[in-house]
């Protein structure tokens, strides 16, 4: 105990002479008593509405939410905690699980007939050998379903084990009502609330590989057979005013299923470096889901003030 007290006293005396020291530098060896040090952590403050009378905007989506990136504070909500099918937004969770399993992204995997799923365009055909990294981009850029199934299979996990990993990840990152049964989102039992999707979008965009992929307006590659494949993004917010100064578009993911309606989760940053995540689930048309999210993001930046 005496050497520990001496060390702390010396540190307090010299102050900035040892700026790299932390609480860990004073932690005693195992088996010896230790002195608890109180460390005050300054928590970031949630943004404050400039005018309390501003209630928000009228969205067409069945549920919606806007959260502050740094604090998680809800700046707008509409049925934000109601679970609903999230369709292809599920592919963000699939991408997280693939990255978690340390899959060899440079490896090749053969597309199987069993990978085919109804809906969407089959950009890759059974029998073709495709690099896992190309499947990763097909899933996130073009929302290709059979590519997503093959991507999940590249982990070596069974379908049930992969779904379990998705649910484990959902719990780990703080999604409270999410449930996943497969990787594509074609099954309406893949459900989450708008608030949960906001958590997923933020976590996914914190992964450089996912952020880079969802910010591609197009993607092109050559299969092992020599066939060239070119796809375009399903996200119409790329190239919108959110991609122009003073804003920076951070990325997003679309989804559609008859049971889900048109869905979108996306994030953006304003000129002061403040970030928000906006989600719209169950919009009646493609255009309205993009209009809802653009309006929510613009309104949040305009209606709220962040402390410096």
N, C-alpha and C positions, 0 to 999 in steps of 0.2 A: 504493500500500500504506500509506504514512504517514498519509494522511487517514482511512483505514479503521481503523487502530490507534488513532488519536486518538478517533474516534467511539466505538469499543468501550470504551476506557478511561473516557471521560466517562460512558457509560451505566452501567458497573459502579460508578462512583464515586457517582452520584446515586441509583442503585437505583430506588426506587418513584416517583421524580419523573417518570419516563416509562413508566408501566405499559403503554401501548399499543404500545410498540416490540416488534418480533419479529425473528427471524433475517432476514426479508426486508428489513428496514430497513438491514441492513448488507451486503446483497448488492452487489458491485461492478458497475460497468457492463460490458457485453460487451467481451471482449478484454483486460480487466485481470485480473491474478492475484487470487485470493480466498483468504480465510482460513477453513478449515473450523472450524465451531463445534460442539462436542459438546453435544447437548441430550438430557438424560435424560428419557425418557417413562415415567411410572408406569403400568404395565399393570394393568387391573382383575383382581382375583383371582377365580378360579372358586369357586363355593360348595362347602362341605365337608359331607359327610354327618355328621349329629349322632351317629348310632350306626352303626358300620361293619357291624353284623350285619343291618341292614335291607337286604334284597336287592332289594326292589321289589314289584311286584304281578303277579298272574297275569292276563294279558290274553288275550282271545279272538282278537285280530287276528293275522294271520300275521307281521306285522312292525310294530314300534313304536319310538318314540324320544321322549325328552324332552331338550331342550337349554336351557341358560341363555341368555337373550336377549343379555346383554352380552358374554359371553366365548365363547359357542358350545360350552362344555363339555357333554358328554353326561352327563346325570344318570341316565338309564335307557336301555337299548337291548335290542332283541330283533330279530335278523336285520335290523339297521338299515341295512346297506349292500347288501342284496339288491334289485336292480331289480325292479319289478313294475308292472303297469298302474295308473295313478292316476286314471283316469276323469275326472270333471268338475273335479277339483282343477286340471286343465290350464287351466281358465278364468282362474285367477289369472295364469298366464303370458300368456295372451291379453290380459288387461287391462293388464299391464305393457307389452306391445308396442304396444298402441293408444295408451297415454299417451306412449310414447317417440316415436311418429311424429307427435306434435303434431296429431292429428286434430281437426277442427272438431267439438267435441262438440255444438254447437248446430245443426249442419247436419242435413238430412233425407236419408234413404236409402230407396229403395223395396225392399220385400221381394220376392225372386224365388222362383219355384218350386224352383229349384236350391238354395236355402238350406235347404229342408226336410231333416231328418234323422230317422231312426227313433228312437223312444224319447222319453219326456218329453211335455210338453203344448205344442202349438204356439200360444203366446199371440198371435203375430202371423201374419197370413195373406198369401200372395202378392198383390201389387198394392198393399198398404198402404204409406203413407209414414210412417216412424217417425224421431223424432229420435235421433241417435247416442247422446246421453246416456241416453235411455230404453232403448236396446238394451244399453248398458253395465250399467244396473241390472237389466234382465231377466236378463242373463247371470250376474251375481254374486248376486242375491237369489233368483231362482227357478230358476237354472241352466238357462235356456231354450236349447235347442240351435240352433234356426233363428235366433234372435236373435243368438247368438254368431257364427254363420257370417256373418250380415249385418254384425255389428260388425267382424269381421276384414276384410270386403270394403270397409268404409267407409274403410280406410286407403289404398286405391288399389293395394295390393300384390296380386300374384297369389297363389294358394294356396301354391305352392311357395316363393315369396319370403317369405310370412308365416311359414311353418314354419321357414324358415332364420333369420328374425329371432328366433323363439322359441328355437331352439337356440343362437344367438349370445348371447342374453340369459342363457340357462341357464349357459353357460360363464362369462360375465362376472360373475355373482353367486356363482359357486362351486359350482354343482351338478355333481357329478363323474360321475354315471352317467345323467343325464337324456337323454331323446330324445323329440322331438315331431315328429309328422307332420301334425297338423291342430289346429284351435283348440278343439274341443269336449271332447275326451277320449273320444268314442265309439269311436275306433279304439284297440284294446288295445295297439297299438305305441307309444302315448304312455306312456312308462315313466319311473320314477324310484325311487330308494330312499327309505325313510322319512327318512333323514338329509338327502337332497336336498330332500324336500318341506318339511322344517323350515326349510331355507335359503330356499325359495321363499315360505313363509308369512311369515317375518320380513320379507323384502324387500317383499312385496306390502303388508303392513300398515304399512310405512313410507311408503307413498303415501297421502296424506290422502283422495284420491278413492276408492281401493279400500277403505280402512278404513271410511269413512263408508257405502259401499254395503253391505258385508258385515255391518254392524251394524244394518241396517234389518230389522225383523221383517216389514214389508210395504212394498209400493211400488205407487203408483197414478199413471197418466198418461192423457192423451187423445191418441189418434192423430190425424193430420191429417184423417182421414175423420170425426172426431167420436166415434168409438167409444172408450168408456172401458175401460181394461185395469187390472185389479187383481190382484196376485200376493202370495203369502206366501213367507217365507224357508224354505229347506230345512234350515236350521241350528237344531236344537232346543236348542242350548246358549244361544241368546238367551233371556233370561228365567230361566235356571237359577240355581243358587246362585253360579255364577261371575260373575253379573251383580249380585250383592248384596254389600254390605260384609261383610268387609274386602277382597273381591276386585273386580277390574274386568275384564270380558271385553273383550278387544281385537279379537276377530273370528276367523273361520275359514271354511273351505270344505269342503263335502261332495262326495262322488263315489260313483257306483255303476255298475258294469258287471259282467256275469256273470263275465268273466275276472278282474276286479279284486276282486270282493266289495264290501263296504261300507267306504268310506274317509272319513277326516276328518283335517284339519289345523287346529289352532286355537292361540291364545295367550291368556294371562291375566296379570294383575298382582296381587300381594298388597298388603296394607296398608302394607308398607314400601317400595313402589315397585319391587319385584323382579319381573322378568318371565321367563316360560318359554314355550316352544313345545312342544306335544305333537302327535304324529302317530300314527294307527293306520291301517294298510293291510290290507285283506283280512279284515275282521271278518265273521262269518257272518250277522248281522242288523243292521237299522237301529238298534235299541235298543242293541245291544252296542257299536257303534262309538262312540256317544255316551257310554256307560258307561265304555268303555276310556279315552277322552280325559279325561273328568271325573276319573276315578280317578287317572290319571297326573299330572294337574296338581295335584290335592289332595295326592297323595303327595309330589310333588317339593317343594312349599312346606312340608310338614310334616317331611320327612326331612332337609332341607338347611338349612344356616345360611350367610348371606352376611356377609362382613366389612363393617364400617361404613366 
